Every structure is written in C-alpha cells, then in structure tokens.
C-alpha cells in the first residue's frame, strides 16, 4: 500500500476552499507557523502524524518528513 503523506496548504486565509475540500475527505488539519496548514490523511501512518505534529513547532525537517519531500529527494 502506498504511504499517504500530509499536504501543506499555503496562506490559509486565502485557501478556504482547499481547507474545506480536505475537511470533506476527513483529513486532520493542523495550523503551522507562517499561516500554513498541514492536512493529514485519515489513513496516514503514525510516523506521518508525529512528523506533522512536530512541524507545528516550526520543525522544518519534520515538515519535510510529513509531506514526503525528504524521501523524494533521495530518489533523484
């Protein structure tokens, strides 16, 4: 099964339709620093959820883990 990563929504004030979309799919939404929101899929693994929660404290590396960006860069 493919790993389900979190999605970052930039500038949450202007992206209410995106936030509403993810809420409709039962994603968990967490506020991040700088007006960002991270949407965690309902079937995300525990490591993705933990990384997303760490990202709330401004941990950039955790944000990369939650969104799968760190793993994508290793494949190139």
C-alpha positions, 0 to 999 in steps of 0.5 A: 500500500502506498504511504499517504503523506500530509499536504501543506496548504499555503496562506490559509486565509486565502485557501478556504476552499482547499481547507474545506475540500480536505475537511470533506475527505476527513483529513486532520488539519493542523495550523503551522507557523507562517499561516500554513496548514498541514492536512493529514490523511485519515489513513496516514501512518503514525510516523506521518502524524508525529512528523506533522505534529512536530512541524507545528513547532516550526520543525522544518525537517519534520515538515519535510518528513510529513509531506514526503519531500525528504524521501523524494529527494533521495530518489533523484 
